Amino acid sequence: MDKDRVEGKVKDVAGRVERQVGEWTGDPEKQVHGAAKQVEGKVQNAWGKAKDAADSAAKEHRASSDVDDTNADEEEDRKLRSERKAG
């Protein structure tokens, strides 16, 4: 899991708490600051998810490329063995 996801979630929760405290105490400045922090956390969390998805896709691509390379190598070996037998 990307560190941005963790840090974003922490900011999101801290912002929720600050916003709620602002509501309870009637402090609109604290409410706005908490809401802004909450949005910042959600954006950071989304960025971390996007990076995780990109990493996962890259790993899958590398894994499938390795399989394709192995299959190509095996096919080439078969052709060479066939040519040796025929030659």
C-alpha positions as CSV (number, residue, x, y, z in Angstrom):
1,M,0.0,0.0,0.0
2,D,1.3,3.4,-1.0
3,K,2.3,5.8,1.9
4,D,0.1,8.5,0.3
5,R,-3.0,6.3,0.9
6,V,-2.1,6.0,4.6
7,E,-1.2,9.7,5.1
8,G,-4.3,10.7,3.1
9,K,-6.6,8.6,5.3
10,V,-5.1,10.1,8.4
11,K,-5.7,13.6,7.1
12,D,-9.2,12.7,6.2
13,V,-10.0,11.4,9.6
14,A,-8.3,14.3,11.4
15,G,-10.2,16.7,9.2
16,R,-13.5,15.0,10.0
17,V,-12.7,15.3,13.7
18,E,-11.7,19.0,13.5
19,R,-14.8,19.8,11.4
20,Q,-17.0,18.0,13.9
21,V,-15.4,19.8,16.9
22,G,-16.0,23.0,15.0
23,E,-19.7,22.1,14.6
24,W,-20.1,21.2,18.3
25,T,-18.3,24.4,19.5
26,G,-19.9,26.7,16.9
27,D,-16.5,27.6,15.5
28,P,-17.0,28.1,11.7
29,E,-13.3,28.7,11.1
30,K,-12.5,25.3,12.6
31,Q,-15.3,23.7,10.6
32,V,-13.8,25.1,7.3
33,H,-10.3,24.2,8.2
34,G,-11.4,20.7,9.1
35,A,-13.3,20.3,5.9
36,A,-10.3,21.5,3.8
37,K,-8.1,19.0,5.6
38,Q,-10.6,16.3,4.9
39,V,-10.6,17.1,1.2
40,E,-6.8,17.2,1.1
41,G,-6.8,13.8,2.7
42,K,-9.2,12.4,0.2
43,V,-7.2,13.7,-2.7
44,Q,-4.0,12.3,-1.3
45,N,-5.6,8.9,-0.7
46,A,-6.9,8.9,-4.3
47,W,-3.5,9.7,-5.6
48,G,-2.0,6.8,-3.6
49,K,-4.7,4.5,-5.0
50,A,-3.8,5.6,-8.5
51,K,-0.1,4.9,-7.9
52,D,-1.0,1.4,-6.4
53,A,-3.1,0.6,-9.5
54,A,-0.3,1.7,-11.8
55,D,2.2,-0.4,-9.9
56,S,-0.1,-3.4,-10.0
57,A,-0.7,-3.0,-13.8
58,A,3.1,-2.7,-14.4
59,K,3.7,-5.9,-12.4
60,E,1.0,-7.8,-14.3
61,H,2.5,-6.6,-17.6
62,R,6.0,-7.7,-16.6
63,A,4.7,-11.1,-15.4
64,S,2.8,-11.6,-18.7
65,S,5.8,-10.5,-20.7
66,D,7.9,-13.0,-18.9
67,V,5.4,-15.8,-19.8
68,D,5.4,-14.6,-23.4
69,D,9.2,-14.6,-23.5
70,T,9.3,-18.1,-22.0
71,N,6.7,-19.4,-24.6
72,A,8.7,-17.8,-27.4
73,D,11.9,-19.4,-26.1
74,E,10.2,-22.8,-25.9
75,E,8.9,-22.4,-29.5
76,E,12.4,-21.5,-30.8
77,D,13.9,-24.5,-29.0
78,R,11.3,-26.8,-30.6
79,K,12.1,-25.4,-34.1
80,L,15.8,-25.9,-33.5
81,R,15.3,-29.5,-32.4
82,S,13.1,-30.1,-35.4
83,E,15.7,-28.7,-37.8
84,R,18.4,-30.8,-36.2
85,K,16.4,-33.9,-36.7
86,A,15.6,-33.1,-40.3
87,G,19.1,-31.9,-41.1
